Amino acid sequence: MSFVRSVKRKATALIAPTIFLALTGYFGWNATRGDHGLKKFGELEARLSRSQIELASAEAERDRWEARVGGLRDKHVDPDTLDERARAMLNLADPNDLVVMYGPGKDLFK
């Protein structure tokens, strides 16, 4: 009977540390590899830096387009820009224009 009692006493004494170690392991694993852990944080930082690079590229393209379209505003129409766009859209050239031929696949406006 004393053997059973000592085993029971030792088992009872081990329950609290076992639960504590299990909880510590669970929260430790989630802190490093969980949905809100360190690994996910690194992935989100990398995604943020890629998004910031894409944003800078999009803003630069928008600025280029604003500069090109700036001459076609309602209040002020730049005759040279209007003439350039009309000739490009109609695929026409003035007899006094100097035409420089590019190779195939070359885009003038990039």
One Martini backbone bead per residue (centre of mass of N, CA, C, O) as a GRO file, in nm:
protein
  110
    1MET     BB    1   0.055   0.064  -0.019
    2SER     BB    2   0.303   0.260  -0.010
    3PHE     BB    3   0.373   0.235  -0.309
    4VAL     BB    4   0.112   0.358  -0.422
    5ARG     BB    5   0.134   0.621  -0.265
    6SER     BB    6   0.408   0.717  -0.390
    7VAL     BB    7   0.317   0.716  -0.684
    8LYS     BB    8   0.082   0.911  -0.645
    9ARG     BB    9   0.253   1.146  -0.537
   10LYS     BB   10   0.443   1.171  -0.786
   11ALA     BB   11   0.221   1.214  -0.997
   12THR     BB   12   0.103   1.468  -0.868
   13ALA     BB   13   0.379   1.629  -0.883
   14LEU     BB   14   0.395   1.605  -1.218
   15ILE     BB   15   0.152   1.757  -1.336
   16ALA     BB   16   0.227   2.059  -1.325
   17PRO     BB   17   0.499   2.051  -1.488
   18THR     BB   18   0.376   1.924  -1.743
   19ILE     BB   19   0.177   2.148  -1.808
   20PHE     BB   20   0.385   2.374  -1.818
   21LEU     BB   21   0.563   2.252  -2.047
   22ALA     BB   22   0.338   2.235  -2.258
   23LEU     BB   23   0.270   2.539  -2.264
   24THR     BB   24   0.553   2.638  -2.332
   25GLY     BB   25   0.579   2.484  -2.599
   26TYR     BB   26   0.334   2.601  -2.740
   27PHE     BB   27   0.413   2.907  -2.719
   28GLY     BB   28   0.694   2.876  -2.846
   29TRP     BB   29   0.605   2.774  -3.121
   30ASN     BB   30   0.411   3.015  -3.187
   31ALA     BB   31   0.632   3.241  -3.164
   32THR     BB   32   0.793   3.122  -3.422
   33ARG     BB   33   0.561   2.943  -3.623
   34GLY     BB   34   0.316   3.096  -3.629
   35ASP     BB   35   0.090   3.328  -3.748
   36HIS     BB   36   0.246   3.546  -3.525
   37GLY     BB   37   0.538   3.497  -3.569
   38LEU     BB   38   0.865   3.528  -3.667
   39LYS     BB   39   0.839   3.405  -3.948
   40LYS     BB   40   0.595   3.577  -4.044
   41PHE     BB   41   0.730   3.849  -3.999
   42GLY     BB   42   0.949   3.813  -4.216
   43GLU     BB   43   0.754   3.776  -4.453
   44LEU     BB   44   0.611   4.052  -4.420
   45GLU     BB   45   0.862   4.228  -4.463
   46ALA     BB   46   0.925   4.129  -4.749
   47ARG     BB   47   0.652   4.210  -4.869
   48LEU     BB   48   0.676   4.511  -4.802
   49SER     BB   49   0.930   4.571  -4.972
   50ARG     BB   50   0.806   4.484  -5.243
   51SER     BB   51   0.569   4.688  -5.234
   52GLN     BB   52   0.744   4.946  -5.222
   53ILE     BB   53   0.878   4.901  -5.496
   54GLU     BB   54   0.617   4.897  -5.663
   55LEU     BB   55   0.523   5.178  -5.578
   56ALA     BB   56   0.764   5.337  -5.691
   57SER     BB   57   0.719   5.246  -5.982
   58ALA     BB   58   0.429   5.354  -6.014
   59GLU     BB   59   0.495   5.651  -5.948
   60ALA     BB   60   0.697   5.693  -6.179
   61GLU     BB   61   0.496   5.634  -6.406
   62ARG     BB   62   0.292   5.851  -6.330
   63ASP     BB   63   0.490   6.090  -6.367
   64ARG     BB   64   0.543   6.043  -6.665
   65TRP     BB   65   0.247   6.075  -6.754
   66GLU     BB   66   0.202   6.360  -6.640
   67ALA     BB   67   0.418   6.494  -6.818
   68ARG     BB   68   0.287   6.414  -7.093
   69VAL     BB   69  -0.014   6.525  -7.023
   70GLY     BB   70   0.033   6.824  -6.931
   71GLY     BB   71   0.002   6.948  -7.235
   72LEU     BB   72  -0.333   6.850  -7.233
   73ARG     BB   73  -0.477   7.056  -7.091
   74ASP     BB   74  -0.738   7.273  -7.082
   75LYS     BB   75  -0.586   7.552  -7.019
   76HIS     BB   76  -0.318   7.406  -7.155
   77VAL     BB   77  -0.202   7.373  -7.486
   78ASP     BB   78   0.051   7.210  -7.628
   79PRO     BB   79   0.135   7.208  -7.953
   80ASP     BB   80   0.359   6.993  -7.961
   81THR     BB   81   0.211   6.766  -7.812
   82LEU     BB   82  -0.037   6.757  -7.994
   83ASP     BB   83   0.117   6.698  -8.256
   84GLU     BB   84   0.257   6.440  -8.165
   85ARG     BB   85   0.001   6.274  -8.097
   86ALA     BB   86  -0.141   6.299  -8.370
   87ARG     BB   87   0.083   6.165  -8.540
   88ALA     BB   88   0.096   5.898  -8.383
   89MET     BB   89  -0.207   5.815  -8.421
   90LEU     BB   90  -0.202   5.864  -8.751
   91ASN     BB   91   0.072   5.802  -8.885
   92LEU     BB   92   0.228   6.083  -8.934
   93ALA     BB   93   0.418   6.316  -9.146
   94ASP     BB   94   0.609   6.573  -9.212
   95PRO     BB   95   0.801   6.684  -9.470
   96ASN     BB   96   1.007   6.836  -9.251
   97ASP     BB   97   1.068   6.583  -9.116
   98LEU     BB   98   1.277   6.384  -8.918
   99VAL     BB   99   1.333   6.039  -8.972
  100VAL     BB  100   1.384   5.779  -8.736
  101MET     BB  101   1.474   5.453  -8.763
  102TYR     BB  102   1.380   5.171  -8.608
  103GLY     BB  103   1.384   4.881  -8.503
  104PRO     BB  104   1.237   4.610  -8.437
  105GLY     BB  105   1.073   4.646  -8.119
  106LYS     BB  106   1.100   4.948  -8.079
  107ASP     BB  107   1.032   5.186  -7.823
  108LEU     BB  108   1.006   5.528  -7.795
  109PHE     BB  109   0.834   5.558  -7.496
  110LYS     BB  110   1.046   5.399  -7.278
   0.00000   0.00000   0.00000
